[in-house]
Amino acid sequence: MTKVKPRTIVTTDGEIDDINSFIRLLLYTNDLDVAGIILTSSKFHYSGTVDKPAYRWTGTTWIPEMIERYATVYPNLIKHNPDYPTPDHLHSLYHIGNISDVGDMAEETDGSNHMVSVLLDDNPQPVYIQTWGGTNTTARALKTIQERYEGTPEWPAIKKKVEDKVVLYIILNQDETYEQYIAKHWDLTIINDYTNFGFFAYVWRYLPEKTQTVFQPEWFKNHIKNKGALLDQYALIGDGHYLEGEAEEFQFGTQDYLDKHPEVKPYSFISEGDSPSYFYLLAQGLRGFEHPTYGGWGGRFDLLHGKTYGNKTADYNPETGRFETEYSIARWIPDIQADFAARANWCVAERFDQAVHYPEFKDQPRNLTVEAGQTVTLSDPASDPNGFPLTYKWSCYYEASSYWDLSQVPLQTVMGKLGHMDIPIAQHSEPMPS
């Protein structure tokens, strides 16, 4: 089956969890059509102005430095999948956007202008703009398009083209440019992830114990460390990493941090607060990126209003016997981490037969129309490139269908914090419908 490669632009403000997310992203560039990598600012990170000092600013060189480390493992990666882009191509995608202050969008930048060129090109494929920091560089790009074309005969067609093309994926809205400019002037498709990312990145200690194991020191030591120059930079708590420009209280790699947090084990997961924005795009058979309500490795989303989707959905957790908002992403975490471990091994496995790979699926219809009560036979749809035998387990993703009306599932807040926000978790004690 031909794999779809969603087209995406990554915008990031460069804290430690962004760097970890970026390192993992590089291992998935074979499955994505990356159209831009743009450094931006947020309320948590900015480079400063003449009148305002920098705040937690980690510089502009870390992205090319990580791409250079990718270059050292690239010869191995292409042995396992030839679709990995060259390091030179990735370097060509990197642009510095609006970085000087929170919500900075006053001036055009190299990054904002690159985004303009992508949004106005002739490729009709949707462009998923991943927002790991603020929306300000995106806002600047959109404002440039508006200033360039508004009032001209081309404006209605240009505006519709952009509105049809852009899917803006926001991780914890980190400045005011979306509310103050984008939402007032553009009718874009918005995926507002204000909880799913946190269930993966920050509150994994509240997840079931067997899920927590893939965030523990032993797992990272066994599967991620000593996997080449790129993953050597994947930061863990107390592993010695020190990020220049970052505030001392966020230097998770230091012994000082361990001394102040004796409850935290060395080499535990720090976070990847932004990775769910591209987990959402990975075509792992779930087809989640085709529509926000379908569900996938980035979780599921409900339509809130207009073209805006958010985290007000819940999946049934058979282990707890209730519907839970975190379960729409937590259910996939063991698979997400197993896949990460496999790709980490590609960085050092010099032969194809030294690593595992995805089964190769036969071309077949993506949609089947059947009558109620009709038997559907699915058999031997794939083969393993390493020659291993395959087993199959079929299931119905009830929550992503119209089988249940989840709008009636009550939500309430339980223990767990993400920054200053309470995390809503669905409580539902009734048995699962048969």
Buried (B, 14 or more C-beta within 10 A) or exposed (E): EEEBBBBBBBBBBBBBBBBBBBBBBBBBBBBBBBBBBBBBBBBBBBBBEEEEEBBBBBBEEBBBEBBBBBBBBBEBBBBBBEEBBEBEEBBEBBBBBBBBBBBBBEEBBBBBBBBBEBBBEEEEEBBBBBBBBBBBBBBBBBBBBBEBBEEEEEBEEBBEBBBEBBBBBBBBBBBBBBEBBBBEBBBBBBBBBBBBBBBBBBBBEBBEEEBBEBBBBEBBBEBBBEBBBBBBBBBBBBBEBEBEBBEEEBBBBBEEBBEEEEEBBBBBBBBBBBBBBBBBBBBBEBBBBEBBBBBBBBBBBBBEEEBBBBBBBBBBBEEBEBBBBBBBBBBBBEEBBEBBBBBBBBBBBEEEEBBBBBBEEEEEEEEEEEEEEEEEEEEEBBBEBEEEEEEEEEEEBBBBEEEBEBEEBEBEEEEBEBEEEEBBBBBBEEEEEE
